[in-house]
Amino acid sequence: MMIDLNADVGESFGRWRLGDDEAMLDVVSSANVACGFHAGDPLTLTATCRLAAERGVVVGAQVSYRDLAGFGRRFMDVAPAELTADVVYQIGALEGICRRFGTRVGYVKPHGALYNAVVHHDAQAAAVVDAVLAYDRRLPVVGLPGSALLRRAAEAGLRTVAEGFADRGYRADGTLVPRSEPGALVTDPGEVAERVLTMVTQRRVVAVDGTRVQMRVESVCLHGDTEGAAELARAVRDRLTAAGVTIAPFVALPTEQGQTPGERPSSPETVDG
């Protein structure tokens, strides 16, 4: 079995520090790097991309609403054409930084309120897909299983990657519990590790009401801003490897020499998902 572990990184801004990117990048196989719209400044993103490249971690563009004040966690009723332009801009900016270190953007994943919006908001989901098509149709799109985003992306011929969350609570319908509600976050390392193992090996997660939700995922997200994030990430990785699960990115590491961003590693055998 194989699973990708991803984390949100590059989210500091100027003198304001969030998370321990270096510690997270020692654990995960893919990095959702902020692109400056919800967090991240050029120096922060430069340091983050350098660290990822040095560790062989795939960089993904974590695109967002233009919402620095709200950390991208407020819904914004952005016109589709504007949202498409914003997403293309963010991918291109991050890729420019990546190229300094001999790597490239390997996938696209929405952040925060945009991630939750494109679960059901068809127009914004289509706008994100249009941006990926315009920039590089080889880039996979990461999102919630059953979301409008993944449906739209698949219809457009893009590779889709279903994602689970290690440290977030689920509702019975497979959507995430809003951060404003009880049960939104799971912070005990042992509990988080067991949840992820069940998600990967049994393809299910227990919702806050006790419902067993079936899901198949190729990648599991560990939020870099969750309290004790590095400890949670290490607990998850240790539990998975102890159970014989290989941690590896869902795409081959893109390079400036032209390696295809959407190419999968040839081995080991992957989890169907």
Phi, psi and omega in degrees: 000148178222143175216148174268138170249127178238157179217149175279121182222175180072025187260010171284164181211114182060233181277352180275124185249135178225121175077172179244086185299319183298317179295319180294321182288347172281347187249318189274168178252343177224146183236120175275099188266128177303153184242016175097351182270323176254338181189170176089128173246167185305320179292319178298313182293326176298313179296320182294314180294324177297313180298318180296315181297318180297330183263000181071027179269133180287134178267129173245147178276114178265095187273152190212168164297158176280088191209068179296320183295325182260009180056028178069016184253020175241130179297139177230130182276073184273136177299142183307316181297321179291319180296318177301314180297319179297319181291316177301317180301315182293316179299314182296320179297314181293322180295324177300320178290318180303320185297336177299332187246019174074021178233180182219167171291130185256344180194173180232134178220126175293158180245148165054234184296327178293320177302313181289324181297317186282003169293321183235338185279098189295321183294318179287326175299316179296324180295319177295316178299317179300324179294317179295318177300320182289326184275304182193105185289355175281346184285127174291156177244129182257135180194182182286137177306135179080005184282157174300325180300309182292326177296312179297318180296317179297319179297330180274359178088011177276154173284134179248145180233112178282138188236142172249165181240126182288321192246018179241145177281151180247148168273170182295337180272005178088000176271165183278145174291127179304145183298341180278354185250155177301144178085005183291326183241142174242121189239353179283121184305317180296317180294317179298315181298317180292323177300316182293318179300316178296319179299318184282315187271330181248356176057046176206162175218149179268123180285170183297337179266008179092353178294139175270114183260122178280134176202145174246126183231149175258343183217147178237130183265137172241115183290129181289342182261001175290142179302129181070032187302317182295321178296317177299315182298316179295321179297318179295311181298315180298319182293319180293313182294326177296332180270005177087014179269129179274135176265120181203150180294152179280352172231155173292152181295115180289145178228166178293343182282002171105011178298136185293123180303326184273003183288135177270150172299147182283342179204161357282183179301138185259160174286132176297122182188000000 
